[in-house]
Amino acid sequence: MRNILIKIEYDGSAYSGWQIQPAVPTVQGEIERVLRQTLGRGIQINGTSRTDAGVHALGQCASFEIEEGIPTERIPYALNNALPGDIRILSAEEMPEDFHARFSSKGKTYIYKMKEQVSAFESRYCYEVPEGLDFEAMQQAAAHIKGEHDFKCFQASGSDEKMTTVRNIFDLQLLKSEVCHGEAKSNPNKDALQKNSDMGEPDDSNIEYELIVSGDGFLYNMVRIITGTLVDVGAGKIPPEDLPAIIEGRNRTRAGHTAPPQGLYLAKVYYDDDESEKESLLKKKTGMTLKEFADNVGEIILSSI
């Protein structure tokens, strides 16, 4: 019997979440359906994160046991041939017998994407937020969230009781960028853009925000409530200096609104004890994620960090 770990990316728009449910499409249900079709018998997979309806994944993980002789490296190819196009198996590797995709996880990174203006084609992939958010106030509030705290205020009301609501957020970044689609694509003439702006004609500039949160675990809807709270801070509804008292108070009603699911992405799952800490340190030292560092530098020697 082999214990297989697969890494998965998916567009969650068409699915009622990760976890298999009767009579509705789910990501787990689709993968198990294709495994049954490929191997000729039922296989139950164990996912790391039970993402909600509409939530996406860049690096979800799941494990399962098989006794069939299909080579491990051929599993992604075999499954992708039968899976719908909005679910892709990125990789497969054999793991030790006692490995479990959920319980062996040491941490996760989530990304939440927001824009001031969202087109019809983007509406399933980011959250449209009010214009003119106070970014400095949002950053001040975000700084209070890092570290180990009791995050019950960021847990959805009515959630199952946990043994503890203490979690460690070891890295949290809030990024802002201005994207000028008109200048970059359809109209490279800056003078023409300026002229249009002076005449009162709108340009294609847009403000984008990205929240990147890494921690050893997350409560139900935690990242979405953190996002909603930071948006409320930016809109002037919550003072940034209130965040420590909100966290200490452990009262969900004092935190901000729950941001919608479509802007949320499960970006990465960590299994090595040191992997998440190294990536966090790499980000602080270079300003790049591990993937960005690999793309820009090539060979990575993490042991020297």
KEPATOR-150728 format. One line per 5 residues: for each residue x, y, z of N, C-alpha, C. Coordinates in steps of 0.1 Angstrom, whole numbers, plus 2048, in hexadecimal, padded with zeros to 3 digits. Atoms other than C-alpha are relative to their C-alpha. Last residue first. Layout:
BEGIN
X Y Z X Y Z X Y Z; ...
This chain:
BEGIN
809 7F5 7FB 8C1 941 839 800 800 80F; 7F7 7F5 7FC 8DF 92B 82F 7F8 80C 805; 7F9 803 7F4 8CA 90B 830 809 80B 804; 807 7FC 7F4 8B2 919 817 808 7FE 80D; 7F9 807 7F5 8CA 916 7FA 7FA 805 80D
803 7FA 7F3 8B5 91E 7DB 807 7F8 80B; 7FC 80A 7F5 8C1 919 7B8 7FE 806 80D; 7FC 80D 805 8AE 92F 79F 803 7F7 80C; 7F2 803 7FC 8AF 953 7AA 805 7F3 7FB; 7F7 7F5 803 890 963 79B 80F 7FD 802
801 7FB 80E 879 946 797 80A 80A 7FD; 7FC 80B 809 885 934 7B7 800 805 7F1; 7F1 800 7FE 882 955 7CB 806 7F5 7F6; 7FA 7F4 807 85F 95A 7BD 80F 800 801; 802 802 80F 855 936 7C6 807 80C 7F9
7F7 80B 804 864 93A 7EA 7FF 7FE 7F1; 804 80D 7FC 852 95B 7EE 80A 7F6 7FB; 806 80A 809 865 97B 7E9 7FC 7F3 807; 80C 7FB 806 86D 99A 7FD 7F9 7F7 7F6; 7FE 7FE 80E 891 98E 801 7F3 807 7FA
7F3 7FC 804 897 98D 827 801 805 7F1; 7FB 7F4 7F9 874 98E 834 80D 805 7FB; 809 7F5 805 866 976 819 805 80D 807; 7FC 7FC 80E 883 95E 81F 7F8 80C 7FC; 7F4 7F9 7FE 87B 95E 845 806 805 7F2
803 7F3 7FA 857 955 83E 80D 809 801; 806 7F8 80A 862 93A 826 7FC 80E 805; 7F6 7FC 80A 87A 92C 83F 7FA 809 7F5; 7F8 7F6 7FA 860 92C 85A 80B 805 7F7; 808 7F3 7FF 847 91A 844 809 80B 806
802 7FA 80D 861 8FF 83A 7F9 80D 801; 7F9 7F4 802 86F 8F9 85D 7FC 807 7F3; 801 7F7 7F4 856 8DF 86A 807 80E 7FD; 7F3 800 7F9 853 8D0 847 7FF 80A 80B; 7FE 80D 7F9 82F 8C9 83C 80D 7FF 808
7F3 804 7FB 823 8EB 830 800 7F3 808; 801 808 7F4 804 8F1 81B 80F 7FC 804; 7F5 80A 7FD 804 90D 801 7FD 7F9 80D; 7F4 7FF 808 7ED 926 7F0 80A 7F5 802; 7F6 808 7F8 7CA 91F 7FC 80C 7FF 7F7
7F8 80B 806 7B9 93B 7E9 808 7F9 80A; 7F8 808 7F8 79D 953 7F5 807 7F5 7F8; 7F3 7FA 800 78E 96F 7E0 80B 7F7 807; 7FA 801 80D 76F 95A 7D6 80E 806 800; 7F7 80B 803 765 953 7FA 809 801 7F4
806 80B 808 755 974 804 80B 7F6 7FC; 7FE 7FE 80E 765 989 820 7FB 7F4 7F8; 7FA 80C 807 756 983 842 801 803 7F1; 808 809 808 74F 9A5 853 808 7F4 7FA; 807 7FB 80C 764 9B5 86D 7F8 7F5 7FA
7F8 800 80C 76D 9AB 891 7F8 804 7F4; 7F8 7F4 800 759 9B5 8B0 809 801 7F3; 808 7F5 805 73D 99C 8A9 808 80D 800; 801 7FF 80F 755 97F 8AA 7F9 80D 7FC; 80E 7FF 803 75E 985 8CF 7FF 803 7F1
805 80D 804 780 978 8DB 7F1 800 7FC; 80E 801 7FC 786 999 8EE 7F9 7F3 7FC; 800 804 7F2 7AC 996 8EB 7F1 7FD 805; 7FA 80E 7FF 7A9 996 8C5 7FF 7FB 80E; 809 809 807 792 9B4 8C5 805 7F2 801
80B 802 7F7 7A7 9C6 8DF 7F6 7F7 7FA; 7FC 808 7F5 7C7 9C1 8CA 7F4 7FD 80A; 7FE 80E 803 7B4 9CD 8AA 805 7F8 80D; 80A 809 7F8 7A6 9ED 8B9 803 7F1 7FE; 7FB 803 7F2 7C5 A01 8AE 7F7 7F8 808
7F6 80A 7FF 7BB 9FD 88A 805 7FD 80D; 7F3 7FA 7FF 79A A10 88F 80B 7F5 801; 7F9 805 7F4 77D 9FC 882 80D 807 801; 80A 805 7F7 763 A0B 869 806 7FA 80D; 802 7F8 7F5 77C A21 857 7F6 7FC 80A
80C 7F8 803 77A A10 836 7FC 809 80B; 7FE 7F7 80B 79D A03 839 7F5 809 7FD; 7F6 7F6 7FB 795 9F4 85B 803 80B 7F6; 808 7F7 7F8 776 9E4 84C 809 80A 807; 808 7F7 809 78C 9D5 831 7F8 80A 808
7F6 7F6 805 7A4 9C8 84C 7F9 809 7F6; 7FC 7F6 7F6 787 9B8 85E 809 80A 7FB; 80C 7F7 7FE 779 9A8 83F 803 80A 80A; 800 7F7 80C 79C 999 837 7F4 80A 802; 7F4 7F7 7FF 7A0 98B 85B 7FF 80A 7F4
804 7F6 7F6 77C 97D 857 80C 80A 803; 80A 7F7 806 785 96C 836 7FB 80B 80B; 7FA 7F7 809 7A5 95E 845 7F6 80A 7FA; 7F6 7F7 7FA 794 950 863 806 80A 7F6; 802 7F2 806 776 941 851 80A 80A 805
80A 7FF 80B 778 922 867 7FE 80E 7FC; 80D 803 7FB 798 924 87D 7F6 802 7F4; 80A 7F5 802 7BA 923 86D 7F3 7FB 805; 80E 805 802 7DA 90F 874 7F6 80C 800; 7FF 80E 7FD 800 913 877 7F2 7F9 800
801 803 7F2 7FF 934 866 800 7F1 802; 7FA 80E 7FD 806 946 845 7FE 7FD 80F; 7FF 803 7F2 7F1 964 839 805 7F1 801; 7FA 80D 7FF 7F4 976 818 803 7FC 80E; 7FC 804 7F3 7DC 993 812 806 7F2 800
7FD 80E 7FE 7DC 9A1 7EF 804 7FE 80F; 7FB 803 7F3 7CD 9C3 7E5 802 7F1 801; 801 80E 7FB 7C8 9D0 7C3 806 7FF 80D; 7F8 803 7F4 7C1 9F4 7B8 7FD 7F2 804; 807 807 7F6 7B6 9FA 794 809 7FD 80C
7F8 803 7F4 7C0 A10 777 7F7 7F9 80B; 802 80E 7FC 7AC A0C 757 808 7FD 80D; 7F5 809 805 7A8 A31 750 7FD 7F2 806; 7F9 809 7F6 788 A45 755 80B 7F8 7F9; 803 80E 805 781 A63 73E 807 7F6 809
80A 806 7F8 781 A84 751 7FC 7F2 7FC; 80D 7FD 805 793 A98 737 7F4 7F9 807; 803 7F2 7FE 7B2 A98 74C 7F3 804 7FB; 803 7FE 7F2 7B1 A72 74E 7FD 80F 803; 80D 805 7FD 7AE A6F 729 7FC 803 80E
80A 7F7 806 7CB A86 724 7F2 7FB 803; 801 7F4 7F8 7E0 A72 73D 7F5 80A 7FB; 807 804 7F4 7D8 A52 72B 7FE 80C 809; 80E 802 803 7E2 A61 70A 7F7 7FD 80C; 806 7F3 802 802 A6E 718 7F1 7FF 7FD
803 7FA 7F4 809 A4B 726 7FA 80E 7FF; 7FC 7F2 801 807 A3B 704 7FC 807 80D; 7F3 7FE 7FB 808 A15 70A 804 80F 801; 7FC 7F3 804 7E2 A12 705 80E 803 807; 807 7FA 80B 7D2 9F0 705 805 80D 7FB
805 808 80B 7EA 9DD 71A 7FB 808 7F4; 7F8 80C 802 800 9EC 735 7FC 7F8 7F3; 7F2 7FC 804 7F2 A0F 734 808 7F4 7FC; 800 7F8 80C 7CE A04 733 80E 803 7FB; 802 809 80C 7D2 9E9 74C 801 807 7F3
805 7F7 80B 7E1 A00 766 7FF 7F8 7F4; 7FE 806 80D 7E5 9EA 785 7F9 809 7F6; 808 7FA 80A 7EB 9FB 7A6 803 7FA 7F3; 7FA 7FD 80C 7F8 9E5 7C2 7F6 807 7F7; 809 7F7 809 7F1 9DF 7E6 808 803 7F4
7FA 7F9 80B 7FF 9C3 7FC 7F6 808 7F8; 80B 7F9 807 7F5 9B7 81F 807 808 7F5; 7FC 7F4 809 80E 99E 82D 7F3 805 7F9; 80C 7FA 806 809 985 84A 804 80D 7F8; 7FD 7F5 80A 823 96D 857 7F3 805 7FA
7F2 7FD 800 825 956 875 804 80A 7F5; 7FF 7FA 80E 800 956 87D 80F 805 7FF; 7F4 7F7 802 800 93F 89B 800 804 7F2; 7F9 803 80D 7DE 931 8A6 80C 80A 7FF; 7F3 7F9 801 7CB 930 8C7 807 7FB 7F3
801 7F6 80B 7A7 926 8C3 80D 808 7FF; 7FA 7F3 7FE 7AB 907 8D8 7FE 808 7F4; 7F9 801 7F3 799 8E6 8DD 807 80D 803; 7F3 805 801 782 8F2 8C1 806 7FF 80E; 7F6 7FD 7F6 75D 8F6 8C2 80D 7FA 7FE
7FE 80B 7F6 74B 8F2 8A1 80B 805 80A; 7F6 80A 804 744 914 891 801 7F5 80A; 806 80D 801 724 926 89A 809 7F5 7FB; 80A 803 7F6 733 949 894 7FA 7F2 7FD; 80E 7FE 804 751 948 87C 7F6 7FC 80B
806 80D 803 773 94A 88D 7F1 802 7FD; 7FF 802 80F 786 96B 88B 7FB 7F2 7FC; 807 7F5 806 77D 976 8AF 7FF 7FF 7F1; 80E 804 800 788 953 8BB 7F8 80B 7F9; 806 7F9 80B 7AC 95C 8B0 7F1 7FD 800
80C 807 800 7BE 954 8D1 7F7 808 7F6; 80C 7FA 7F8 7DF 962 8C8 7F5 7F6 800; 808 80A 7FA 802 957 8BB 7F5 807 809; 7FC 806 7F3 812 970 8A4 7F6 7F6 805; 7F5 809 800 806 988 889 804 7FB 80E
805 80E 801 7E4 997 88D 80B 7F6 800; 805 805 7F3 7EF 9B9 89B 7FC 7F1 800; 7F5 803 7F8 803 9C1 87C 7FD 7FA 80E; 7FB 80D 803 7E4 9BE 867 80C 7FC 809; 808 80A 7FA 7D4 9DB 879 806 7F2 7FE
7FE 7FF 7F2 7F1 9F2 870 7F8 7F6 808; 7F3 805 7FC 7F1 9E6 84D 802 800 80F; 802 80E 802 7CB 9ED 849 80D 7F9 804; 808 805 7F5 7D0 A10 857 7FF 7F1 800; 7F7 7FF 7F4 7EC A16 83E 7F9 7FB 80C
7F7 80B 800 7D5 A09 822 809 800 80C; 7F4 7FA 7F9 7B9 A21 829 80A 7F4 802; 7FD 806 7F2 7A0 A13 810 80C 806 805; 7FA 7F7 7F6 799 A2B 7F3 802 7FB 80E; 7F5 7F8 805 781 A16 7DE 805 809 80C
802 7F1 802 76B 9FD 7EF 80C 807 7FB; 800 7F8 7F4 774 9D8 7EA 7FD 80F 7FD; 800 7F1 803 76C 9C0 7CE 7FE 808 80C; 80A 7F9 7F9 777 99D 7D9 800 80F 7FC; 7FB 7F6 7F6 78B 987 7C2 7F4 807 805
7F2 802 7FC 789 968 7AC 805 80A 809; 7FF 80D 7F8 764 962 7A3 80E 7FE 806; 809 800 7F5 75E 986 799 801 7F4 809; 7F8 802 7F4 77D 988 783 7F7 7FD 80C; 7F8 80B 802 76B 983 761 809 7FD 80D
808 80C 7FF 74F 99A 76A 808 7F4 7FF; 807 802 80C 769 9B5 772 7F7 7F3 801; 800 80E 804 773 9BE 795 7F7 7FE 7F4; 809 802 80B 77C 9E2 79F 802 7F2 7FA; 80A 7F5 7FF 78B 9EA 7C1 7F6 7FE 7F4
7FF 7F6 80A 79C 9C8 7C1 7F6 80B 803; 80A 7F6 801 7A2 9AD 7DB 803 80A 7F6; 7FE 7F6 80A 7B5 98C 7DD 7F4 80A 800; 80D 7FA 803 7B9 976 7FC 802 80C 7F7; 7FF 7F3 806 7D7 95F 7FE 7F1 805 7FE
80B 7FC 808 7DA 942 816 802 80E 7FA; 800 7F2 805 7F9 931 823 7F4 802 7F8; 805 7FD 80E 7F8 911 837 802 80F 7FE; 805 7F2 802 808 901 855 7FB 802 7F2; 7FB 7F7 7F6 818 8E2 864 7FC 80E 7FE
7FD 7F3 804 803 8C8 851 805 809 80C; 7F2 7FE 801 806 8A4 85C 804 80E 7FD; 7FA 800 7F3 7E2 8A3 868 80F 801 800; 805 7F5 7F7 7D3 8AF 847 808 800 80D; 800 7F2 806 7E7 89D 82C 7FB 80A 80A
80E 7FC 803 7ED 87E 842 800 80E 7FC; 803 7F3 804 80F 86C 844 7F1 802 7FD; 808 7F8 7F6 812 84D 858 7FD 80E 7FC; 80D 807 7FD 81C 836 83B 7F8 808 80A; 800 80B 7F6 837 84E 82F 7F2 7FB 804
7FD 7FB 7F3 830 862 80F 801 7F4 80A; 802 80A 7F6 830 85B 7EA 805 804 80D; 7F4 806 7FA 82E 879 7D4 7FC 7F6 80A; 802 80C 7F7 815 888 7BC 80D 7FB 805; 7F5 809 7FD 815 8AA 7AA 7FA 7F4 809
7F3 7FB 804 7FF 8C5 79B 80C 7F7 802; 7F7 806 7F7 7DD 8B4 79A 80E 804 7FC; 7F4 806 806 7C6 8CC 788 808 7FA 80C; 7F8 807 7F5 7A2 8D5 78F 80C 7FA 7F9; 7FE 7F7 7F4 790 8F0 77A 806 7F9 80C
7F5 7F6 802 795 8DC 75A 802 809 80B; 804 7F4 807 77F 8BF 765 80B 80A 800; 806 7F5 7F7 792 8A0 770 7FB 80B 7F7; 80E 802 7FE 797 882 758 7F9 80B 808; 807 804 80D 7B8 888 747 7F1 7FF 802
803 7F4 807 7C4 89B 767 7F9 7FD 7F3; 80B 7F9 7FA 7C1 87B 77B 7FC 80C 7F8; 80B 809 801 7D8 865 765 7F3 808 805; 804 802 80E 7F1 881 761 7F3 7F8 7FE; 806 7F3 804 7F2 88A 786 7FB 7FF 7F1
80D 7FD 7FA 7F6 865 78F 7FA 80D 7FB; 80A 800 80B 813 85E 776 7F2 803 806; 7FF 7F5 808 82E 868 78F 7F6 801 7F5; 805 7F4 7F9 821 84F 7A8 801 80D 7F7; 7F4 7F9 7FB 824 832 790 7FB 80D 806
7FE 7F4 808 803 81F 78D 80C 808 806; 7F2 7FE 805 808 7FE 79F 802 80C 7F8; 7FE 803 80F 7E7 7FD 7B3 80E 804 7FC; 7F8 80C 801 7E9 7FB 7D9 803 7FD 7F1; 804 809 80B 7DC 81E 7E0 80A 7F4 800
7F8 80D 801 7DB 834 7FF 7FB 7F8 7F4; 808 80C 801 7CF 858 7FF 809 7F4 7FE; 7F8 80D 800 7DD 87B 806 7F6 7F4 7FF; 808 80B 7FC 7D1 89E 7FD 808 7F3 800; 7F9 80D 800 7E1 8C0 7F8 7F6 7F5 805
806 809 7F7 7D4 8E2 7ED 807 7F2 800; 7F7 80B 7FB 7EE 8F7 7DC 7F9 7F8 80B; 7F4 801 808 7DF 912 7C6 808 7F5 805; 7F4 806 7FB 7BC 90E 7D4 80B 801 7F6; 7F7 806 80A 79B 921 7CF 80D 7FA 807
7F2 7FE 7FC 77E 929 7E6 809 7F8 7F7; 7FB 7F4 806 75B 92B 7D6 80F 803 803; 805 7FD 80E 74B 912 7ED 806 80D 7FB; 80E 7FE 802 761 90D 80C 7FC 802 7F2; 804 7F3 804 783 8FE 810 7F1 801 7FD
80E 801 805 787 8DF 825 7FB 80E 7FB; 809 7F5 7FC 7AD 8E1 829 7F2 7FE 7F9; 7FA 7F8 7F5 7C7 8C5 829 7F6 80A 805; 7FB 7F3 804 7B2 8AC 815 806 808 80C; 800 7F7 7F4 7AF 887 81D 806 80E 7FC
7F4 7F7 7FE 7A6 872 7FF 7FE 809 80C; 803 7F4 7F8 78E 854 7FF 80D 808 801; 7F5 7FB 7F9 793 83B 7E2 7FC 80C 808; 802 7F3 7F9 777 826 7D3 80D 803 808; 805 802 7F2 781 80B 7BA 800 80E 807
80A 80A 800 789 808 795 7FB 7FD 80E; 7FB 80C 7F9 7AA 81B 796 7F6 7F5 801; 7F3 804 804 7A3 836 77D 805 7F3 805; 801 803 80E 77D 83A 781 80E 7FA 7FB; 808 80C 802 780 838 7A6 7FF 7FB 7F2
7F8 80B 7FB 79C 851 7A6 7F9 7F3 7FF; 7F6 804 80A 787 867 78F 80A 7F5 805; 807 806 80C 769 867 7A6 80A 7FB 7F6; 803 80D 7FD 780 86D 7C4 7F9 7F8 7F5; 7F4 807 7FF 78E 88C 7B4 7FE 7F1 803
7FB 802 80D 76C 899 7AB 80D 7F8 7FF; 808 809 807 75E 893 7CE 804 7FD 7F1; 7FD 80D 7FC 77B 8A4 7DE 7F8 7F5 7F9; 7F2 803 805 776 8C3 7C9 804 7F1 804; 7F6 7FC 7F7 750 8C3 7D0 80E 7FC 7FA
7F3 802 805 731 8C1 7BA 80A 806 80A; 7FA 7F3 805 710 8BE 7CD 80F 7FD 7FC; 808 7F9 80A 6F9 8A0 7D2 805 80D 7FB; 80A 807 809 709 893 7F2 7F9 80A 7F7; 80D 7FF 7FA 728 8A5 800 7F6 7F9 7F6
80A 807 807 74D 8A0 7FB 7F3 801 807; 804 80D 7FA 763 8BA 80B 7F4 7FA 7F9; 7F7 80B 802 774 8D4 7F5 7F9 7F3 804; 7F5 802 7F7 759 8EE 7F1 809 7F4 7FD; 805 7FD 7F3 738 8EF 7E0 80A 7FD 80B
801 80B 7F7 749 8F0 7BE 7FA 805 80E; 80B 809 803 746 905 79F 7FD 7F5 80A; 80D 7F9 804 75A 923 7AA 7F4 7F6 7FE; 80B 805 7F8 775 90E 7BC 7F2 806 7FC; 809 7F4 800 78F 913 7A1 7F4 7FB 807
80D 800 805 7A8 8F8 7AA 7F9 80D 801; 805 7F3 802 7CC 8EF 7B1 7F2 7FF 7FA; 80B 7FD 809 7D7 8CE 7C0 7FD 80F 7FF; 802 7F2 7FF 7F5 8BE 7D0 7F7 805 7F5; 801 7F8 80C 7F4 899 7D4 7FE 80F 803
804 7F2 7FD 802 884 7F1 7FF 807 7F2; 7FD 7F6 80A 802 85E 7EC 7FB 80E 804; 806 7F4 7FB 805 843 807 804 80C 7F7; 7F8 7F4 801 80E 822 7F6 7F7 80C 805; 808 7F4 800 800 800 800 809 80C 800
